[in-house]
Amino acid sequence: MKTTNIVGAVVLLAAVGSLSYLAGTRNAPPAQPSAAPGSAPAKGPAGGPPAGIIIEARAPQVVKLPQSITTVGSLRSDEAVIVRPEIAGRVVEIAFREGQRVTRDQVLVRLDDSVQKADLERARANLTLSKSKYERARDLRAQGFISGQAKDEAENNLKVAQADVELAAARLAKTEVRAPFGGIIGLRSVSVGDYVKEGQDMVNLEEIDPLKVDFRVPEVFLSQVKAGQVLQVTMDALPDRTWPGQVYAINPLVDANGRAIAIRAQVANTDGRLRPGMFARVRLLTSEVRDSLMISEESIFPVGDDKYVYKVVDGRAQRQKVEIGQRRDSRVEILGGLSAADTIVTAGVVKLRDGAPVKVANSPEPAQPVGKADPQAPRKGDS
């Protein structure tokens, strides 16, 4: 009897436990499937985007700028000459070093002057004799011993002798070839001992500070160009710098072949980096003014020969190719690729890649969900 009671109690406890398990299983929330091996990690309770790269960004500025005409040209010396002798002779001295600066009237080349010196001495001797004859003839004429014609002939001989001295002195001076102006001397083509003829090339002389810039613009811009306008000059050989210049002459003749206007400007070259004959890219600022987009220079980065910026689009960096124009006070004009409504990354460009998430530090961020469920919202399975 005692054994039967124990068995009944065990059966009763098992039945109660089964009923409790079934009740707990019915009321428990559905189990979430486990992540498969190798799958991406969950974004969080709210499913929000990952934290972005901290950057600064702003919209382009719209400013009024004078418009420009872009063209190409060549640099020319302010003064240039090929030094040549006026008389024939043998070179006895070269008084300059190639590539060095010389001053105006500095002796560059000396020719053999022995013949010219002898001619000058003879002319001076004749001048002394003619002067004595003239003074004697003047005294005799005053005393009435000679005719007036004899006195006039003596005076004429004196004037001829004076002219001979001046002629001989001029020929002697031409044995010294001097610099017509100050500048940089070039490479000589003669040596000591060479016999040079009249007009033979010996060396070039260039004045390179300032320099001239010759360029052409289409005739349709005739009403927009005038003397005094400023321009910017860049060199393919020296891409790290821009040289300012100013227009000082416009050719009144329009080239009938190309229908273009020839313009000449002046560019300072105090450091001597520019050289005559260099290829120049010219941006001429005209009198026309219109609204232009300007962004910071730090926003632009090169890729090959092209220029790019990063735009902020839907919280991500988007690379955008742009066409640039004038540069003013650490800002660059944008000719194409952007609009005034765009947001451009101004700081943190080096950290970005196309499509990277970004967080703008200099503007308020929209509120983000914190990942907690609303206690008033109905739960799945509730009626």
Sequence and secondary structure as in RCSB ss.txt:
>XXXX:A:sequence
MKTTNIVGAVVLLAAVGSLSYLAGTRNAPPAQPSAAPGSAPAKGPAGGPPAGIIIEARAPQVVKLPQSITTVGSL
RSDEAVIVRPEIAGRVVEIAFREGQRVTRDQVLVRLDDSVQKADLERARANLTLSKSKYERARDLRAQGFISGQA
KDEAENNLKVAQADVELAAARLAKTEVRAPFGGIIGLRSVSVGDYVKEGQDMVNLEEIDPLKVDFRVPEVFLSQV
KAGQVLQVTMDALPDRTWPGQVYAINPLVDANGRAIAIRAQVANTDGRLRPGMFARVRLLTSEVRDSLMISEESI
FPVGDDKYVYKVVDGRAQRQKVEIGQRRDSRVEILGGLSAADTIVTAGVVKLRDGAPVKVANSPEPAQPVGKADP
QAPRKGDS
>XXXX:A:secstr
 HHHHHHHHHHHHHHHHHHHHHHHHHHS        TT      TT      EEEEEE  EEEEEEEEEEEEEEE
EEEEEEEE  SS EEEEEE   TT EE TT EEEEE  HHHHHHHHHHHHHHHHHHHHHHHHHHHHHHTSS HHH
HHHHHHHHHHHHHHHHHHHHHHHTTEEE SS EEE      TT EE TT   EEEEEEEEEEEEEEEEGGGGGG 
 TT EEEEEESS TT EEEEEEEEEEEEEETTTTEEEEEEEE  TT    TT EEEEEEEEEEEEEEEEEEGGG 
EEETTEEEEEEEETTEEEEEEEEEEEEETTEEEEEES  TT  EEEE GGG  TT BEEETTS       S   T
TS  TT  
